[in-house]
Amino acid sequence: MQTNSNRWSVRRVRVGWAIGAVGVLLAGAGWGGLTASPERATVAGAPTATPVGRVTPAIAGGRDSYADVVKVAAPAVVTVRTEGRSRPGVPLSHDDDALRRFFGDRFDGRPGVSPRPPRQRGLGSGVVVDRDGYVLTNHHVVAGAERIVVDLSDQRTVVAKLVGSDQPSDLALLKIDAGPLPSLRLGDSDAVEVGDVVLALGNPLGIGQTVTMGIVSAKGRSTGVGDGSYEDFLQTDAPINQGNSGGALVNLQGQLVGINSQIVSTSQGNIGIGFAIPANMARHVMQALRTEGRVHRGQLGVTVEPVTSDLADSLGLASVSGAVVNRVERGSAAERGGLKAGDVILSFNGKPVEDFNALRNRVAESVPGSSVSLVVVRDGKERSLTVRLDEAAYNPRS
């Protein structure tokens, strides 16, 4: 399913470096929190504030510290290093001594032969999610890698096998053989609320494992990076940088609630707008990659647009929500099920559709070939439809 909405220009950070224009950087998430005071705050000329009570310290023992959470989470967060071959250069025929001075030993000295393509090395983070050695990371961290190694918290370095990688969700699953390992339990990301305190762990810029703190700033975000087809980000205000990609976003119970993936920035630095793939999406993708090495997704076969305030008024909708069908593909599940251009999809399998991104994700998570129920508004009246979903094409791209 596609959208016609405007998207930010993006900057992808693949395996530790930036490519492209200003915008969204692939990276991770987490930043600062506040402790309320039990005293009333007074300001000259302003009314006295109502006390909100003291926030209970996150850690037993009365310390305003997250050290105990870090002790649980940190051992399960790893560094992922990759190596791959860059594109070969064009044939050259200049003086081989000059070329050797410029390219070093990579030039073999034969006329008409380009220097050997350099090895590209990348850096990211990962999370051990199973004590048997399964590691979640980002697709963009390992895309195109010929060799993947994982640096563990106990200083061991082990070679990793790529179990499967999924570009639409920007997730990849690795397997390492290193004996029983500390692992993080996946939490329920649907239960996360805006304002919850979270910690982000990873290896930014290769300086070593780093912990940052922040809150969940928003939910259900879509940035349009990659093919933009499967996004439901947790947004957080983390001071994170290149190398945090694939790291952990944890709650104060030490549960993994997100995999750090991107930041929005006008430069390559952090400005406090980060995105993490929610744990529930990661769980779904991980299970599929572990069992089949790929993800099967449902497809409706429509192009949709967001519902605007003007459109909601003109159609008599109760709220500015749902997704407007802009186009129905010929021969698609949508056409067979009776959907038409101009329909407004209000619910999918009994759940309200908040926006077009929510609809897209619910369709993608559905089993291909399954029948789903839709409620649409057409000509001012609600209609119920049943659609048997197709399977989305699988075209992984590095």
N, C-alpha and C positions, 0 to 999 in steps of 0.2 A: 504494500500500500504506500502511496506517495502523498506528499503534501505540496501545496502551492504557496505556502507561507514564506515570508522573507526570512533569510538566515544570516547570522553574523558571518563576516569573513573569518577564516579560521587559520590557526597556526598549529600544525601537528608536531608533537615532539615524539619521534620514533626512536625507541631504544636509547634514549639519553641525549638526542640532539634535535634542534628545531628545523623544520622544513616549511617554507611557504610564507604567507603574509600574516599581518597582525591579526590577533583574535584569540582563538581557543587553543590552549596548550594541553597536550596529553601529559598528565602528572598525577595529583592526588588531593588530600584535604585535612583540616583541623585548626582552631585558634582560640583565643582567650575567653575567660569567663569571669563572673562577678559574684561576690558574696554579699548578701544583703545585711544591713545593719539593723539591730533591734530598736535603735534610738530613732526618734522623729527627726526628720531633716527639715531645717528651717532656713529660709532665704529671705532677706530683707524685702518687704513689699509683697511677699508671696504667702499663700495659705500654708498652714502646717500640713505636711504629708502624713498620710495614714501609715503606721508601721506595718510592714509585711512579714515581720518575724525573721529570725535568723535561719539561713539555709543550713541544713544538716550537713556537716562535713562528709565528703565522699568516702573517706576512709575511717574505719574504726580506730579509736584511740584519740580522737579529737584533733588530729592534725589536718590542716588544710592542705592535703597532699594527695596526689594520684599515684604514688609510688607503688602501692599494692596492686593496682590495676596494671601498671606497667610490668610488674614482675610476672603477672599471669600472661600478658600478651606478647611481650618482647621476645621470649624464646621461640615463639612460633613464626616470627617475621624474619624473612631471609633476604639476601641480596641475590639477584639473578643477573648473571653476566652472559653475554652472547657474542658469538663471532660468526661472521659470514663474509662472503666474497663480494666486493663491489663490482660494478660493471667494468668490463675490459675497455681499455682506451683505444683510440684510433691508431692505425699503423703509422709509424714514424720512420724517417730516413735521415735524420740529422746525425751529426758527428757523435759517435757513441761515447767518447770521453766526456763531452759536455752533458750528454744525457745521464751518464753515470754520476756526475757531480750533482745533478739536480735530483735524480731519482734514487741514487744509492745503488745497492745491490739488486734492487728489483728489476733493473734493466739488464737484459742478458747479452747485449752487445751486438746482436745480429741486425744488419740493416733491414729496414722495413718492418721491424717487430716492435710493438709498443711495450712499455714497461709492464711488468707483471702487475695485475690489479691489486691494490693494497687490501689487506684484510680490514673489514670494518668491525669495530668492537662497540658493544652497547651495554648499558647499565640500567637496571630497574630493580624492582622489589617484588616480593611474593609472600604468600601466607600459607603455612602448612595447615591444611584443613582436615587431615587424617593422619593419625599416628603412624600409619603404614607408609607414609612418604608422598602423599598427594599434595601438590602445591598449586594454588590458584595465583595467577598473575594476569597481566593484560595481554591481549592479542598483539598490540603494537610493540610490546617489549620483545617478543620472540619472533615476530613476523620476518621471514627470510633468513632466520638463523640456521647455520649449518652445525653449530655446536653450542650447547647450553650448559652452563655450570651454575651450581647453587652454593653460596657461602652460608653455612649454618651458624647459629648463634654460639655454638661451642667451638668455633674456629675451624671446623672441618670444611673442606671443599669437595663436592661430589658432582659427577656428571649427571645431567637430567635427561630424561626421555620425554619428548613431546607426545602426550596422549591425544590431544586434540586442541584445535584453536578455532575460535568463532569470531569473525570480524564484526558482524552486526551488533553483538553485545560488547565487543572489545574484551573478551575473556579468553584465557587459555589455561589448560590443565597440564601440569608436569608430573612426572613420577620419578622419585629418587629412591635408591636403595641405601639406607643409612641406619637401619635398625629402628626400633620404636622412637618416635620423635614427639616433642611437645607440639600440641596442635591447638587451634582455636575453634570453639564451637560457633556455628553460624546462628545468629539471633534472628528474631522476627523483625525485618525492616519495616513491615507494614505498621508495627506498633511504635515505631520511632515517631516522635513529635517535634515540630519546629520549636526550637529553644532547648532541646536536650543537649547536654554536654557530651562531647565526643573527643576521643584522642586519635591522632593519626600517627602511624609508625611506618618508617621506611628509611631508605638510604639516599637522601637528596645529594646530588652532585658528587656522589661517591665518597663523602666525608665520613661515613659510618652511620650506624643506626641512630635515628633521631626521633624524638617524640614531640609533637605539638598538640595544643589543646584548642578547642573551639566549641561552637554550637552548631546544630543543624539549622541552616538558614532558610531552607525551603525544601519541598519534596516535589517529585514528579516533573523535574526539569528535563528539557531536551535542548541539545546544543547543535545538532545537525552535523557533528564531526563524523567522519567515515561515510557510510551510506545513510546514516541518520534513521535507520529503520527500526531500531530496537533500543530505545532509551527511556529511562525512568529515574534519572539521577537524584540522589540526595545532594543538596547543595550545602556547602559548609565554608566557613571563612578561614581556611587554613593557610598559614604561611609555608607553602610547600613549593618545591622546585623540581627540575628534571631529576629523575632517579627515584622519585616517590611513586611513580607509576607501578601499580600492582600491589602496593602496600596496604596495610590494614587500617580501617576506620572502626574503632571499637567503642562500645558504650561503657558506662561505669560499672557494669557487671562483668566486664572482661569478655563480652560477646562480640563477635565479628558482625557488624551491621552494614559494612560496605567495603568495596575494593576501590581504592583511590585510582582515578583515571585521568582527570583533566583539570586544567585551570583556565579561567578567562583572564586575559591580560593584554595590555597594549604594548607589552614588551615581553621578553622571556622571563621576567621576574614575577613574583607573586604580588597580587594586589588584593588578596582576600576573597576571591570568588573561586572556590574549588568544587569539584564534582566527584562523587563516588557511586559506583554501581551498587545498587541495593542488594543485600544478602539474599533476599528471596529470589531475585532474578539470577544471582550467581549460583544459588543452590540448584535451580532448574537447569541451567546451562551445564553446570558441573556434572550432574547426574547423567545428562545426555552424552557429554563427551566421554565420561568414564565407561558407559555401557556400549556406545556405538561409535565414538570418535567424531561425531558431528551432531548438529541440532536440527530436528525436524520442526518446521513451523507452519502454522495454518496461514492461508491466504484468502482474502475476501475478493480482491480484484476491483478495487475502487480507488479513485483519487478523491481526497477529502480536504476541506478547509475548515478553519475554526468558525464558530458561531459568533458574530459580532452583536453588539447591543442593538444596532439598527435592524439587523436581520431578525433578532429575537422579537423585537417589537412588531415588525411587519408580519411575522408568522404567529404572533400571539403566544410565544413560548413563555413558560412560567419563569425561566431563568436563562442567563447567558451561558449555556452549556450544550454539550452534544457536539456532533460533527456533521457538516454539510457535505453531501455527496456531490462532487463536482463532475465526475465522469465515471461511467461503468464500463469496464473492459469487456469486449465481445467474447462470448464463450466462457466467461468467468463464473465463479461460484455466485457472485453477486447477481449477475444477469439471470442465471438459472433460478435463483431464489426470489426474483421479482423486484430487486432494488432498482431505483431509477434516479437519474440525475435530478438534483433538487431536493431529494429526501433528506431529512434531518434525523440522524440516528441518535435516539435518546438513551437506549439501554442495550446492553449486550449480555446475553445469558442471565437476565434478571438483575444485572448491576447497572446503575446509572453511568452514563458516559460523560465524564466531566469535560473532556476536550478531545481533540483528534489524536493527540499523542497517547492518551489512555486507551482509546479504541485500538490504535495500532498495536500497542503492546498486548492487549487482551486477545486480539486476533492471532498474533504471533505465538502466544503461549498455548493456544488451543491445538489439539491434536488434528493433523490433517485427515480429512475424511469424516470428521465428526460433524454432527448437526448442531447448530447454534440458533438461539432465538434472538430476534431483533425487534425492538419497538421503534417505529419511525413516524415522523410527522410528514404527511403528504396532503397538499391542498387543505391545510388547516385541520386535518383529522389524524388521529393516531391509528396506526395499522400495525399488526403483528405479522412478522415474517419468520420463516424457518429456512436457514441456508446451510447447505452441506459444503464445508470448506475444502478448498484445494490445498496442495502443498506448495509452499513458497520455493522458488528456485534457489539452489545452493551454489553460489559463485564466490568462494572465498578469494580475497585479494590481499596481497601483501602490502 
